[in-house]
Amino acid sequence: MRIVLTGSSGRIGRAIYNALAAADHDVIGIDRAPFGTTAVVGDLVDGELLERAMEGTDAVIHTAALHAPHVDAVADQEFERVNVMGTHLVIAAAQAAGVGRIVFTSTTALYGHAVTEGGCAWITEETPPKPHTIYHHTKLAAEALLENAADRALHVRVLRMSRCFPEVADRIASYRLHRGIDARDVAAAHVAALDNGGPAFQRYIISGETPFLPTDCRRLAEDAAGLLRERAPKLSQAFADRDWPLPATIDRVYDPSAAIEKLDWKPRYGFKEVLAQLDRQSLEVLPVRR
């Protein structure tokens, strides 16, 4: 397939590029920042640039956006311009070129206030989003544009990815069981979403596989460490070996079961990979400070 990839110079964009190239797809990367994965350097909010790039394209993976770290540094109008208007122009260019599918990178951060203090929320695709920053609001608005555009000619897949950026190793390792994901697993989910069947519009949570059940929420909020020793003994032992405390509480679980079933996709990089990355001093994992 010939695929246009927006945001190809970013961390997730680069991971998706690598996964697409490994599958022998022809990838046209677009980003305003130059990088080896980017063929077209330019602003996303450039309709003519997008129209030229879309010629002969089979699918678009739209990952370009302003993100949470930009909230205090960038004006709200710029979030609207890039995240909402940019998505509108991607849709228009794709429709004009007869592109058959758009895969959109979204975020589980949209659930925001669905997580209540002192409790534990089991989050699925049916959980109503409760955004609380301009980043969340504009990503949700972009999703709405894509849902409205989806039809027999243009299929849309929205992937709400969970936490996926470098943090201290003990936090990432425990998050892989309930609210985190490796960038390579995110990329694999995007590749899987390029050709799955079903309704024109589909939305999925992309997160690490969890050993927990919805009925565990009360105990996760009150005694996560005890439950981890029962459900994840290998992680618990690894934490003990490194003299790391287990989390006392867990306030949310992002359930990826729908994506695993409908996309024929499965996350591969769990907590063991986090520990291996730490041991080999990978830049993806930060050391735990005593």
Secondary structure, DSSP 4 states (H G I P E B T S, - for coil): -EEEEETTTSHHHHHHHHHHHHTT-EEEEEESS--TT-SEES-SS-HHHHHHHHTT-SEEEE-----GGGTTTS-HHHHIIIIIIHHHHHHHHHHHHT--EEEEEEEGGGGGGGSPTTS-EEE-TTSPP---SHHHHHHHHHHHHHHHH-SSS-EEEEEEE-B-S-EEHHHHHHHTTTTB--HHHHHHHHHHTTS--S-SEEEEEE----S--GGGHHHHHHHHHHHHHHH-HHHHHHHHHTT-PPPS---EEE--HHHHHHTT------HHHHHHHHHTT-TTEEPPP-
